[in-house]
Amino acid sequence: MLSTENSLKAVIIDDQEDIRSINRSLLSQNFPDIEVVGEANGVETGIDLIQKTNPDLVLLDIEIKGGTGFNILQKIRPYNFMVIFITAFDEFAIKAIKFSAIDYILKPINETEFCAAIERVPLVPTSVIRLPCRFKTYSTMLRIRAKIVRLFFEQWNQFFWSIYKIFSTAKAIIATPPFTLPMVKKYSFHEALKSMSKCFRPTGFSDRTNVTW
């Protein structure tokens, strides 16, 4: 249950002090109404902390002193708090779902992913969620989409320019005396096709457009 009407209690369990500090700082900056009531670095200290503080949210690492974060959850079942795993190991994601985890964040911690995970906690009142955090998430998405669109148009622009160069070279070949054709073929066509292949390189199609003369 929430400790007060518009706030909730959280604990951080991680064997790395710098990670605990990052979690605490991100909560303080983006969710000032979430109170960090304690920290622990191992299984036994984590169990003791949870039993003493009765938190609403637990930010839990997997590999910790004395075992794993799963050991903590197994020993204190049933529990009524929300869990967000923050770990360097991606192979435990499915197991985390079995423990009803709200989210599963990989280290190094990304602020946007962290904020999005906290906002998924059902107990967080709407008033607790700070708009700047949401704006960071949306602005990041917009920047990514804008970059994709820009790359798309840059690639197609280069593609059509390469087509133009090929036709221009073909036209030059038609008007070129026979003894100079090998030189035009070797340099002009190869340069144009090489340029065209580069425009697809960011999307992984460069191998399909390589041409050998």
N, C-alpha and C positions, 0 to 999 in steps of 0.2 A: 504494500500500500504506500501511497505517497506520504512523505513525512509531513508536508504542509500542503495547503490548497494548491499552490502554484509552483511547487518545487519538488525535486526528488533527490534521493541520496544515491551516490555512486561510489564504488570502490574500484581500485585498479590493482590487478594482480599480475605482476610481470617480474622476472628475475633481472631485468636490465633497468638500472636506475634512470638512464637517459630516456628510455621509452616511456617510463612512468611519468617523467617530467614533461615529455611532449604531450602525452594524453591529458595530463592535468592542465597544461597551458592551453590546448585546443578547446577543452571544455570551458575554461575560464573566459577565453576570448569570444567564443561563439555561443555559449549557453550559460550565461552568468547565473541563472536560476537553478542550475544543477550543482549540487554541493558534493564535493569529493570528501567523504568522511573517513577515508583511510586507504592505506596502501600495504601491499604484502609482496613477498618475493618467492614464496614457496607454497607447497601443499598444506602443511600444518599451519603456517602463519595465515594462509588464505582462509582456511576453514575457521580458524579462531576469529579472524577479522569479520567474516560474514555473520557468524553467530552473535558477535557483539554489536554490530552496527545495523543488522537487518536491512540491507540496502535494497533499492528498487532496481538498480542497474549494476552489472558487473562487467568491467572490461577485463577480459581474461586471456592471458597468454597460454600456449599449449605446453611447450617445454619449459618447465620451471623447476626450482629446487625441490628435491624429494619426490619427483614424479611428473605428472602432467595436469593440465587444467581439467581434463576429464575426470581425474581421480577426485578432485574437489567436488565436482558435481555429483559423482556417484556416491560419495560419502555423506552428502547432506540432503540427498533426495528424501522426500519431495521438496522442491523449492518454488517460491513464487516471485522471484526476481527475473528480470530480463538479462540475457547474456549476449555480449558481442565479443567474438574471438578476434584477437589481434596477434598475428603470428607470422613467422617467416616461412612456414611450411604450408604448401598448398594441397598436400595429399590428404589432409584431415577434414576437408570441407564437407564431404558427405557425412562423416561421423558427427560433425558439428550440427548438422541438420537434425540428426537423431536426438540431440540434446536440446532441441527447440531453440537454437541460436537465432537471434534477430538478424545478425549479419556476420560476415567473415572477411576481415580486412588483412591484407598482406603487408608485411614490412618491406621497405620503409613506408611509413605512414604518409598517405596523401591527404591533405586537409579537406579537399572536396569529398573524397570517399568517406572520410571520418564524419563529416557533417551530415552527409546523406544517410549514413548508418544510424547516427543518433536520432535523426528525424523519423526513422522507422520505428522507434520505440513507442509502443501504444500509450505508455503512461505519460509521455511528454505532452503537456498542454500546448495548445496553439500559441498561447502568449509567451511560452518559453522559447520558441523557435525564433531566432533573430533573423530579420530580413537580410542583413548583409551576407549571412552565410548562404541563404538561398540565392542571392544575387551572384555570389562567387560561383555557385554551381551552374547557374544559367549562363553567366558570361563565359565560363570555360567551354560549355557546350557550343555556344555561338561562335567562339573563336575557332574551335575544331571544325565546325561546319563551314565557316568562311574559308578556312585553309583548304578544305577538300574541294570546294567550288573553285577557288583560285587555281589550284593545281590542275583541275579538270580543264579549265579554259586555256591554261598555259600549254598543256599537252596537245589539245586539239589545235591551237594556234600554230604550234610548231609542226604538227602533223600536216596541216594544209599548206604551210610554207614549204615543207619538204616536197609535197606533191607538185607544187608550183615549180620548184627547182628541177624536179625530174622532167616535167614537160618542157621546161625551158631548155634543158640539156638535150632532150630528144629533138627539139626544134633546131638546136645548134648543130646536131649531128647531121641532120638532113642537109643543112647548108654548108657542111664542112667537106673539103676535099678528102678523097679516100685515104691518102697517106697519113692524115692526122687523126683518123677515127680511133685507133687503139689508145692514143693519149687521152682523148675526150672520154672514152669509155672507162678507162682506168681511174681517172681522177674525178671527173664531174659526176658520173653515176654513182660511184662508190661513196663519194662525199655526201651526196643527197640522201642515199639510202641509209648511210650511217647516221646522219642527222635525224632521219625519220625514226630510226630505231631507238634513239636516245629519248624521244618524247614519251615512249611507253615504259622506260626503265623504272620509274617510281612505282608502277603498278605490277611489275613482275613479268612483262611481256617481251622483254628485250631479247630473250633467247629465241623467240619465235620470229623475230624480224632480222636477225643476223644474216647477212648475205656475203658470200665469198665470190670474188671475181677471179 
